[in-house]
Structure formats: structure tokens, C-alpha cells
Amino acid sequence: MQKYLFILIVLISSTWSVNGQNEAHYTQFMHNKLVLNPAYAGSKESLTFTALYRNQWSGVEGAPTTYNVNAHSAFFNKKVGAGISIVGDQHGFYKTLNIGLDYSYRMPMANGATLSLGLSGNLEYGKVDFTLIDPFEMDDEDIPMNGDTRLKPNFGVGAYYSHPKYYVGLSAPSVMKSTVYNADPSTNPNFNKMRSYYLMGGFMTRINHAVQFKPAVLMTFNPSAPFELDMNASFLFMDKVWVGASYRLGDSFDAMLQYQFNPQLRAGVAVDLTTSELNNYSPGSFEVMIEYGLSFEGKGLNHLRYF
């Protein structure tokens, strides 16, 4: 019974997963920008693949799990970026799948900077499977036994300004206020009642010949959810080892570790230590991520892309 009570508490209190927004949060957001901002497509100027898995509130049955797979690159003399992103999410008896195509127009600016304007087209699939509740009274008339599925389009917009030493981005990944569940809220959950806006930024500076410092911040604005803030401070040692720590406002302290095997391949993990009342049910969350970059000539990249 406790696990079902927990799921109910999560669905009511977790504004980012039901009432607030359809996009999941990622601790390693600074290395997973395409899912939040279509204007990021092509920013690495090479064919880049990223895969990420997130387990929210580990150890609790029915807690959210999310996977994200994306690929993007620059084309036409690096003036255009294009990509594809697939995001799957499940929490309790709710499942969503978002497939998006991303496009960006990249304009060179002064001092080696680039301004990108992006647009994405998304197809959102949502499913509610009430049979997963497995109630003690199978003939309980208050619990529907038939699932519900929806399929709807959406689109996103964004802007991304990148410089060899810093970046800033503003985006709304889902512009339409209501997505896969937009019927009467008394009978159907609303996965995206109001759109979310993301403001991200970061920079990188060298401390000495062996260490570089890279802080990053992500702010989330949603009219129907509390303001959310993620702050990260990461260090890169010998162009190989990334070590970072983050704080998510009112939610968790996070640790991140990544290893740069070569300029092409990077893998990392992140662990969140919950500071809210949910720590009575779960010690926290974790993520695993892998990124691989490839040039069109089939040759490996010969230098790191930090942003």
C-alpha cells in the first residue's frame, strides 16, 4: 500500500511530471542541450550522438524513469543545423514518448561567436495504463480498467548564442499549452498544462595548464509550477576527467563524474541526493550518459568541443 501512496503523492506534488511540464529535468543538462533547445542543433559542428538514462527517486516502484536519444550536426558550410531527438518517460501508470525533428539557422557573429535560431516539430504520444495499479479490489468501480492513449503534434522554438568561451540559450520546447492530455482535467491528466521556458548559460576558463573551470546554470519558468533553478560547477582535469557538483533549488545536491576517452567519446554518471521530504522514501536519483562525435569524412574529431 505504501508504494501506491507514494506514487499518488508524487503525481500530486511533482509539478514537473504532471501538472507543470512535459519535459524531464536532467542533472547533466549542460551536456544534453538539444532536448531543451532546438537552436542547439549543429552547435558542435560535427555529427554528435547522445544517449542518456535517468532514474528518478531510485528504489521506489513506479517512480519516474526517462531515456533520451538524440543526434545532430551542421550542414551547408555550418550555416544550418539539423537533428532528431527521442524522449521516453514513464512514471506510475503514465507513459509518454516524444519524437522531435530540430532545425537551426546559424549566423556567424563577431569574435568567433555564432547566433542560432531554432525550430522543432514534435509528435507526442501518451498512454495511461490503469491496470498497472493492481488494486486489491479488482472490481472497484472507481478505478478504470481501460487504458487511454493520445497522439498529438507540438512544436518548439529557441535561440542559442555560443562563443568559444561561453554560451547562453533561451527556449520553449513545447509551445502548445496542452499536449497529449488536454481533455476535461476531471477525467484526464494534463501533462503540459502550461508551457515551460528555459534560460541556460555557462562559460569556461582555464585555471592552469591542467585544470579548467566550467560553471553552468539552468532556469525553468512555468506559470503553473514553482520557479526552478539548477546551478552547476564543473572542473576538467587534463582534458580527461570531468568532476562537477550541482544544486537544484529546494530539491537536491548532485554530483557528476565524466571521463573523456578521446575527442570523440565521453561517458558519465550523475547522482542526486534528495533534500526534500521525498528523501523519506528514496535516497535520490541517478543518470548515465554517453556521447560520441564523428566527422562527415569518417575521421575522428581532433579536438574537444566544450559547448
C-alpha positions in Angstrom: 0.0 0.0 0.0 2.9 2.4 0.8 4.2 2.3 -2.8 0.8 3.3 -4.1 0.5 6.1 -1.6 4.0 7.3 -2.7 3.0 7.3 -6.4 -0.1 9.3 -5.5 2.0 11.9 -3.6 4.5 12.1 -6.4 1.7 12.7 -9.0 0.1 15.4 -7.0 3.2 17.2 -5.6 5.7 16.8 -8.5 4.8 19.7 -10.7 7.4 18.9 -13.3 6.0 15.5 -14.1 2.2 16.0 -14.3 0.8 19.5 -13.8 3.7 21.6 -14.7 5.6 20.5 -17.8 6.1 17.6 -20.1 9.9 17.9 -20.3 12.0 16.0 -17.8 14.9 17.5 -15.8 18.4 16.3 -16.3 21.3 16.7 -13.9 23.7 16.6 -16.8 21.7 19.3 -18.7 24.9 21.2 -19.8 25.8 18.1 -21.9 22.3 17.4 -23.1 21.1 20.8 -24.6 19.3 19.6 -27.7 16.4 18.1 -25.8 15.8 21.6 -24.2 16.6 23.9 -27.1 16.2 23.2 -30.9 18.6 26.0 -31.7 21.5 23.9 -30.3 21.3 21.6 -33.4 24.6 21.7 -35.2 26.5 23.6 -32.4 29.2 21.0 -32.1 29.8 21.3 -35.9 30.1 17.5 -36.2 27.8 14.6 -36.2 27.1 14.0 -32.5 25.2 11.2 -30.8 24.0 11.4 -27.2 22.1 8.8 -25.1 21.0 9.4 -21.5 19.0 7.4 -19.0 17.6 8.9 -15.8 16.1 7.0 -12.8 14.2 9.4 -10.6 13.9 8.5 -6.9 15.7 5.3 -7.2 14.4 2.2 -5.4 10.8 3.3 -5.4 8.5 1.2 -7.6 6.5 3.4 -10.0 8.9 6.4 -9.7 9.8 8.2 -13.0 12.3 6.8 -15.4 13.4 8.7 -18.6 15.5 7.9 -21.6 16.7 10.4 -24.2 18.5 9.6 -27.5 19.4 12.3 -30.0 21.7 13.1 -32.9 22.5 16.4 -34.6 25.0 18.0 -37.0 25.8 21.1 -39.0 25.3 21.3 -42.8 25.8 23.6 -45.7 29.1 25.1 -44.6 27.9 25.0 -41.0 25.1 27.6 -41.7 22.3 25.1 -40.9 21.9 22.6 -38.1 19.5 19.6 -38.0 18.8 16.9 -35.5 16.4 14.3 -34.2 15.5 13.6 -30.5 13.6 10.8 -28.9 12.5 11.1 -25.3 10.6 8.4 -23.4 9.2 8.8 -19.9 7.2 6.6 -17.5 6.0 7.4 -14.0 3.5 5.1 -12.4 0.8 4.2 -14.9 1.6 7.1 -17.2 3.9 6.8 -20.3 4.9 9.4 -22.9 7.0 9.3 -26.0 8.2 12.4 -27.8 9.9 12.3 -31.2 11.2 15.6 -32.5 13.0 17.0 -35.6 15.1 20.0 -34.9 16.3 22.8 -37.3 18.6 25.7 -36.6 19.8 28.6 -38.8 23.3 29.6 -37.7 24.6 33.1 -38.2 28.3 33.9 -37.6 28.9 36.9 -35.2 32.0 38.8 -34.1 34.8 37.3 -32.2 34.1 33.8 -33.4 30.6 33.6 -31.9 27.5 32.1 -33.5 23.8 33.0 -33.1 21.4 30.2 -33.8 17.6 30.4 -34.2 15.9 27.0 -33.9 12.6 25.4 -34.6 11.4 21.8 -33.7 8.4 19.8 -34.8 7.3 17.2 -32.2 5.0 14.2 -32.2 3.8 13.3 -28.7 2.3 10.0 -27.7 0.8 9.5 -24.3 -0.7 6.4 -22.7 -2.4 5.8 -19.3 -2.5 2.1 -18.2 -4.6 1.9 -15.1 -4.1 -1.9 -15.0 -0.7 -1.3 -13.5 -2.3 -0.1 -10.3 -3.1 -3.7 -9.4 -5.8 -2.8 -6.8 -6.7 -5.1 -4.0 -10.3 -4.9 -5.1 -10.3 -5.7 -8.8 -14.0 -4.9 -9.1 -13.5 -1.4 -7.6 -15.7 0.8 -9.9 -13.7 3.9 -9.0 -10.6 2.6 -10.8 -11.0 2.3 -14.6 -9.5 -0.8 -16.2 -9.3 0.5 -19.8 -6.2 2.4 -20.9 -6.2 5.7 -22.7 -3.9 6.8 -25.5 -3.4 10.1 -27.3 -1.2 11.3 -30.2 -0.7 15.0 -30.9 1.7 17.3 -32.6 3.6 20.1 -31.0 6.5 22.4 -31.8 9.3 24.3 -30.0 11.4 27.4 -30.6 14.7 28.6 -29.3 17.7 30.9 -29.6 21.3 29.9 -28.8 24.4 32.2 -28.7 27.7 30.4 -28.4 31.2 31.7 -28.1 34.4 29.7 -27.7 34.4 30.7 -24.1 30.7 31.0 -23.1 27.1 30.3 -24.2 23.5 31.4 -23.4 20.2 30.0 -24.7 16.5 30.7 -24.4 13.8 28.2 -25.5 10.3 26.9 -25.2 10.5 23.2 -26.3 6.7 22.7 -26.2 4.9 25.9 -27.4 1.4 24.5 -27.3 0.0 24.8 -23.8 -1.9 21.5 -23.8 -0.4 18.4 -25.4 -1.4 14.7 -25.3 -3.8 15.0 -22.4 -5.9 18.2 -22.9 -9.4 16.9 -22.2 -11.5 17.6 -19.1 -9.0 17.7 -16.2 -11.6 16.0 -14.0 -11.3 12.8 -16.2 -7.8 13.0 -17.8 -4.4 14.1 -16.5 -2.8 17.2 -18.1 0.8 16.5 -18.9 1.6 20.0 -20.0 -1.0 22.4 -18.7 1.2 25.5 -19.4 4.4 25.8 -21.5 7.8 25.9 -19.9 10.6 28.4 -20.7 14.3 27.6 -20.3 17.1 30.0 -19.8 20.6 28.4 -19.8 24.1 29.8 -19.7 27.7 28.9 -18.9 31.3 29.7 -19.5 34.7 28.0 -19.4 38.0 29.4 -18.1 41.4 27.9 -17.6 42.8 27.9 -14.1 46.2 26.5 -15.1 47.7 24.2 -17.7 46.0 21.1 -16.2 42.6 22.4 -14.9 39.7 24.3 -16.5 36.6 25.6 -14.7 33.1 25.4 -16.3 30.1 26.6 -14.4 26.6 26.4 -15.8 23.0 27.4 -14.8 19.6 26.4 -16.0 16.4 28.3 -15.0 12.9 27.0 -15.7 9.9 29.2 -15.8 6.4 27.7 -15.8 3.2 29.7 -14.9 1.7 26.6 -13.2 4.8 25.4 -11.3 7.4 26.9 -8.9 10.5 28.6 -10.3 13.3 26.0 -10.8 17.0 26.7 -10.7 19.9 24.3 -11.4 23.4 25.5 -10.7 26.5 23.5 -11.6 30.2 23.9 -11.1 32.5 21.5 -13.1 36.2 21.1 -13.4 38.1 19.4 -16.3 41.4 17.9 -15.4 44.0 17.2 -18.1 41.3 17.3 -20.8 40.2 13.8 -19.5 38.2 13.9 -16.3 35.1 16.0 -15.6 34.2 16.4 -11.9 31.2 18.5 -11.0 28.6 19.4 -8.3 25.2 20.9 -8.7 22.4 22.3 -6.6 18.7 22.1 -7.6 16.7 24.7 -5.7 14.7 23.1 -2.9 15.2 19.6 -4.3 18.7 18.1 -4.3 22.5 18.3 -4.2 24.1 16.5 -7.1 27.5 15.0 -8.1 28.7 14.4 -11.6 31.7 12.4 -13.0 32.6 12.1 -16.6 35.6 10.6 -18.5 36.7 11.8 -21.9 38.2 8.7 -23.5 39.2 10.7 -26.6 37.9 13.7 -28.5 35.1 11.6 -29.9 33.8 9.6 -26.9 32.7 10.7 -23.4 30.7 8.9 -20.8 29.4 10.0 -17.4 27.3 9.4 -14.4 25.4 11.7 -12.0 23.9 11.1 -8.6 21.2 13.3 -6.9 20.9 13.4 -3.1 17.3 14.4 -2.3 16.9 17.2 0.2 13.1 17.5 0.1 10.6 15.3 2.1 10.9 12.7 -0.6 14.2 11.6 1.0 12.0 9.6 3.4 11.1 7.3 0.5 14.2 7.4 -1.7 17.9 8.3 -1.2 17.9 10.1 -4.6 18.2 9.7 -8.4 20.9 8.8 -10.9 21.8 9.3 -14.5 24.1 7.7 -17.0 25.1 9.3 -20.3 27.3 8.6 -23.3 28.3 11.0 -26.2 30.0 10.2 -29.4 31.1 12.6 -32.1 32.1 11.9 -35.7 33.1 14.0 -38.7 31.5 13.5 -42.1 34.8 12.3 -43.6 34.6 9.3 -41.2 37.6 10.6 -39.2 37.6 11.2 -35.5 37.5 14.6 -34.1 40.9 16.0 -33.3 39.9 18.5 -30.5 37.3 18.7 -27.8 34.0 20.6 -28.2 33.2 22.1 -24.8 29.9 23.6 -25.7 
